[in-house]
Amino acid sequence: MKKLSSIGLAFVLVLGSSALSLAGCEMSGDESSDVERSTAADTALEDPGPYQLYIMDPVSIPGSASNRTVQTTICAPASEDGTQIAEGRFPLIVTSPGATMPRTQYRSYCDHLGSWGFIVISQSIIGNSGLFPPANHKKPAADVSAMIDWALSSDSGLADSIDADSIGVAGHSMGGKVSMLAAAADSRIGAVVGWDPVDANGPFTGRNSPDWSSVTPELMPDMAAAVAVLGETLNKRGGFFTPACAPEADNFQQYYEHSVNASLEVEMFDTDHNDWTDRSGCWPCSPCGSADRSFVQAIARRVTLAWFRRQLLDDASMDDILALRDEVAADQLAVRSK
């Protein structure tokens, strides 16, 4: 991963697709996804859900300014014949990637939520593909709201498939911060999930810079959304040649500590900052974690899905799942809630 700042990776989910900007559609799914599993109790939440996938990629979505166009992948539940989005109205999720990371590093989350009946817009943050991530995090946060506007409009072709009262966002590291900024500014967002979210700024962005921003503690009282964070403390300090990828003063725990609404914190043990990506190695974060990446991502998929079902769909059966009692008993992680 090309990451030279203390800002982390980000993941933001947004729902939507446009017939005008749609470059390609495909139906994806294996035989197991044809099995009807109508309730969460029928299968483990980290496993694929009951729907085959309807994938739209790439989709260009208007951003928050006339000179901003966001490139995205949209994952949605497919109809039985795979030719369109399934009938019904589904929650909308917007996801954002981490610093210098493409949205492809988080495709597994897009697919997973789509298979469970969510419409997901996975964005590539504008200006996030070079050696340095964008200095201004408020602009991609505004883009999240612009993507929600678009998804709910007639221009997207998605409005009739979206439950406008059930909108969430998610992101990793810098993308987690972008998601929190969006949730603090947009009251339509009812739930947010951060994968090791980092409330840091770029190495050349001082407090007096117009690009500077901070979520915690300053904006947490403004956030109506329910907040769930998963994170690690292994990379809170960094090494001699490596940055603190999740500095202690700006890490996931700060979001939980200052949240004023329903909140969940999951601390993953022996995990490094990049374990939430699909393929990236731990460099330049140091030290590397010893936890199995597949375990980290399984917990992330389970918690993310359960949190969105609990907060957006009022599914109280998720409370027991979110307690993660077996993993706590095995000393693999720790859970706090309020």
C-alpha positions in Angstrom: 0.0 0.0 0.0 1.3 3.5 -0.9 0.6 5.3 2.3 2.9 8.0 3.6 0.6 9.7 6.1 -1.1 8.7 9.4 -4.4 8.7 7.7 -5.8 5.2 7.2 -7.8 3.4 4.6 -11.4 4.1 4.1 -14.5 2.4 3.0 -17.8 4.1 2.1 -21.0 2.4 0.9 -23.4 4.3 -1.3 -26.4 2.8 -3.1 -27.4 3.6 -6.6 -26.9 3.2 -10.3 -27.6 5.3 -13.4 -28.8 4.2 -16.7 -27.0 7.1 -18.3 -23.7 6.6 -16.5 -23.8 2.9 -16.3 -20.9 1.3 -18.1 -21.6 -2.4 -17.4 -23.9 -4.7 -15.5 -23.6 -8.3 -14.6 -25.3 -10.8 -12.4 -23.0 -12.7 -10.0 -23.6 -15.6 -7.6 -22.9 -19.2 -7.1 -25.3 -22.1 -6.5 -25.3 -21.5 -2.7 -26.7 -18.0 -3.1 -29.8 -19.5 -4.8 -30.8 -21.2 -1.6 -33.6 -19.2 0.1 -32.4 -18.0 3.5 -35.0 -15.4 4.4 -33.9 -14.6 7.9 -30.6 -13.9 9.6 -31.1 -16.9 11.9 -30.9 -19.3 8.9 -27.2 -18.7 8.3 -24.1 -17.1 9.8 -24.1 -13.3 9.1 -20.5 -13.5 7.8 -21.6 -15.9 5.0 -23.3 -14.8 1.8 -26.9 -13.9 2.1 -30.0 -15.2 0.2 -29.7 -13.0 -2.9 -27.6 -13.4 -6.0 -25.8 -10.1 -6.9 -26.6 -7.5 -9.5 -23.3 -5.6 -10.1 -23.0 -2.3 -11.8 -19.4 -1.2 -12.5 -18.2 1.4 -13.2 -20.9 3.9 -12.4 -20.2 7.7 -12.6 -22.1 9.7 -10.0 -22.2 13.5 -9.7 -20.3 14.7 -6.6 -20.8 17.7 -4.4 -19.5 20.3 -7.0 -19.8 20.6 -10.7 -16.1 19.6 -11.2 -16.5 16.4 -9.0 -17.6 13.1 -10.5 -17.2 10.0 -8.3 -16.4 6.6 -9.8 -18.2 3.8 -8.0 -19.2 0.1 -8.0 -22.8 -0.7 -7.1 -23.8 -4.0 -5.5 -27.4 -4.9 -5.2 -29.7 -7.9 -4.6 -30.6 -9.4 -8.0 -34.0 -10.6 -9.3 -34.4 -14.3 -9.7 -33.5 -14.1 -13.4 -30.5 -11.8 -12.6 -31.5 -9.1 -15.1 -32.3 -6.4 -12.6 -32.5 -5.4 -9.0 -34.8 -7.6 -7.0 -38.3 -6.3 -6.3 -38.8 -4.3 -3.0 -37.2 -1.5 -1.2 -33.8 -2.0 0.3 -31.5 0.0 2.7 -28.9 2.2 1.1 -25.3 2.0 2.2 -22.4 4.3 1.1 -18.8 3.0 1.6 -15.5 4.9 1.3 -11.9 3.4 1.0 -8.8 4.2 2.9 -5.9 6.5 2.0 -4.5 5.9 -1.4 -6.6 2.7 -1.7 -8.9 1.8 -4.6 -12.5 0.7 -4.0 -11.5 -2.7 -5.3 -9.7 -3.4 -2.0 -13.2 -3.5 -0.3 -15.2 -5.3 -3.0 -15.9 -8.2 -0.6 -17.9 -5.9 1.7 -19.9 -4.5 -1.2 -20.7 -8.1 -2.4 -21.6 -9.2 1.1 -24.1 -6.5 1.9 -25.6 -6.7 -1.5 -26.2 -10.5 -1.0 -28.1 -9.6 2.2 -30.5 -7.2 0.6 -28.7 -3.8 0.8 -27.9 -1.5 -2.1 -24.3 -0.5 -1.8 -22.4 2.3 -3.5 -18.7 1.7 -3.1 -16.8 4.8 -4.0 -13.3 5.7 -5.1 -12.4 8.9 -3.3 -11.5 11.7 -5.8 -7.7 12.4 -5.8 -6.9 9.3 -3.7 -4.9 7.3 -6.2 -1.4 9.0 -5.9 1.4 8.9 -3.4 -0.6 11.2 -1.1 -4.3 11.0 -0.2 -6.4 14.1 -0.6 -5.7 16.7 2.2 -9.4 17.8 2.4 -11.7 15.2 3.9 -14.7 17.5 4.0 -15.1 17.3 0.2 -15.4 13.5 -0.1 -17.8 13.6 2.9 -19.9 16.1 1.0 -19.7 13.7 -2.0 -21.3 11.0 0.2 -24.3 13.2 0.7 -24.4 14.0 -3.0 -24.4 10.3 -3.9 -27.3 9.8 -1.5 -29.1 12.7 -3.3 -28.5 11.1 -6.6 -29.5 7.6 -5.5 -32.8 8.9 -4.2 -33.5 10.9 -7.4 -35.1 9.8 -10.6 -31.8 10.2 -12.4 -30.4 7.1 -10.8 -33.1 4.7 -11.7 -32.7 3.3 -8.1 -35.2 5.5 -6.2 -38.0 2.9 -6.4 -35.7 0.2 -5.0 -34.4 2.2 -2.0 -35.9 2.7 1.5 -35.1 6.4 2.0 -35.6 6.0 5.7 -32.8 3.4 6.0 -29.4 4.9 5.0 -26.0 4.0 6.4 -22.4 4.7 5.7 -19.2 2.7 6.3 -15.5 3.2 5.8 -11.9 2.2 6.7 -9.3 4.5 8.2 -9.5 7.8 6.3 -12.7 6.5 4.8 -14.1 5.8 8.3 -13.4 9.5 9.1 -15.1 10.5 5.8 -18.1 8.4 6.8 -18.3 10.0 10.3 -18.0 13.5 8.7 -20.9 12.7 6.4 -23.0 11.3 9.2 -22.4 14.4 11.4 -23.6 16.7 8.6 -26.4 14.6 7.0 -29.3 13.7 9.3 -30.6 11.1 6.7 -27.8 8.8 7.8 -29.0 6.6 10.5 -26.0 4.3 11.1 -22.3 4.4 10.5 -19.6 1.7 10.8 -15.9 2.5 10.9 -13.3 -0.1 10.3 -10.3 1.1 12.3 -11.3 4.7 11.5 -8.7 7.4 12.0 -9.5 11.0 12.8 -6.1 12.3 11.6 -5.2 14.8 8.9 -2.5 14.6 6.3 1.2 15.3 7.1 1.1 18.8 5.6 -2.3 19.8 6.9 -2.0 22.0 10.0 -4.8 23.1 12.3 -4.9 26.5 10.6 -5.3 25.0 7.1 -8.7 25.4 5.4 -8.3 21.6 4.6 -8.1 20.7 8.3 -11.0 18.8 9.9 -11.7 16.8 13.0 -14.7 14.7 14.0 -14.0 13.7 17.6 -14.8 15.1 20.0 -15.9 18.3 18.1 -18.7 16.9 15.9 -19.8 13.8 17.8 -22.7 15.7 19.6 -24.0 16.7 16.2 -24.2 13.1 15.0 -27.7 11.5 15.1 -26.4 8.3 13.6 -25.7 5.2 15.7 -22.0 4.5 15.7 -20.1 1.1 15.5 -16.4 1.0 15.3 -14.0 -1.9 15.0 -10.3 -1.4 15.5 -6.9 -2.3 16.8 -4.2 -0.8 19.0 -1.2 -2.6 17.5 -0.4 0.3 15.1 -1.0 3.2 17.5 2.6 4.3 17.6 4.5 3.2 14.5 8.1 2.4 14.1 11.4 4.2 13.3 10.7 4.2 9.5 6.9 3.7 9.6 4.0 6.0 10.6 1.5 5.4 13.3 -1.2 4.2 10.9 -3.9 4.5 13.7 -2.4 7.0 16.2 -3.8 6.5 19.7 -5.1 10.1 20.0 -7.1 9.7 16.8 -8.1 6.1 16.8 -11.4 4.1 16.8 -11.6 4.3 20.6 -12.0 8.1 20.4 -15.1 7.8 18.3 -16.7 5.5 20.8 -15.7 7.5 23.9 -17.3 10.7 22.5 -20.4 9.2 20.9 -23.6 10.4 22.4 -26.0 7.9 20.8 -26.2 4.1 20.6 -22.6 2.9 20.1 -20.6 -0.3 19.8 -16.8 -0.8 20.0 -15.0 -4.0 19.0 -11.3 -4.1 19.7 -9.6 -6.8 17.6 -6.5 -8.3 19.2 -3.2 -9.0 17.3 -4.6 -7.2 14.3 -2.9 -4.6 12.1 -4.5 -1.6 10.4 -4.6 -3.1 6.9 -6.3 -6.4 7.9 -9.6 -4.8 6.9 -8.6 -4.6 3.2 -9.2 -7.5 0.8 -5.5 -7.9 -0.2 -3.2 -5.2 1.0 -0.2 -6.2 3.2 0.5 -4.6 6.5 3.3 -2.3 5.2 3.9 0.5 6.0 2.1 -0.1 9.2 4.2 -1.6 11.9 4.2 -4.1 13.6 2.2 -6.6 11.5 -0.6 -8.4 13.3 -0.6 -12.2 13.8 -4.4 -12.5 13.6 -5.8 -14.4 10.5 -7.1 -11.8 8.0 -10.0 -14.1 7.2 -11.1 -14.0 10.8 -10.8 -10.2 11.0 -12.9 -9.8 7.9 -15.5 -12.4 9.0 -16.0 -10.4 12.2 -16.1 -7.2 10.2 -18.8 -8.6 7.9 -20.8 -10.0 10.8 -20.7 -6.9 12.9 -21.3 -4.5 10.0 -24.4 -6.4 8.7 -25.8 -6.9 12.2 -25.3 -3.2 13.1 -27.1 -2.0 10.0 -29.9 -4.6 10.5 -30.3 -3.5 14.1 -30.2 0.3 13.5 -31.8 0.6 10.1 -34.3 -2.3 10.2 -34.9 -2.4 14.0 -34.0 -6.0 14.1 -33.6 -6.6 17.9 -32.4 -10.2 17.3 -29.0 -8.7 16.3 -28.3 -7.7 19.9 -27.1 -11.2 20.8 -25.0 -11.5 17.7 -23.3 -8.1 18.3 -22.2 -9.3 21.8 -19.7 -11.7 20.2 -19.7 -13.8 23.3 -17.7 -16.7 21.9 -14.9 -14.5 20.6 -14.8 -12.6 23.8 -14.5 -15.8 25.8 -11.7 -17.0 23.5 -9.8 -13.7 24.2 -9.8 -12.8 20.5 -11.5 -9.4 20.9 -13.2 -7.1 23.4 -16.6 -5.5 23.1 -18.0 -2.3 24.7 -21.5 -0.9 24.1 -23.6 1.9 25.3 
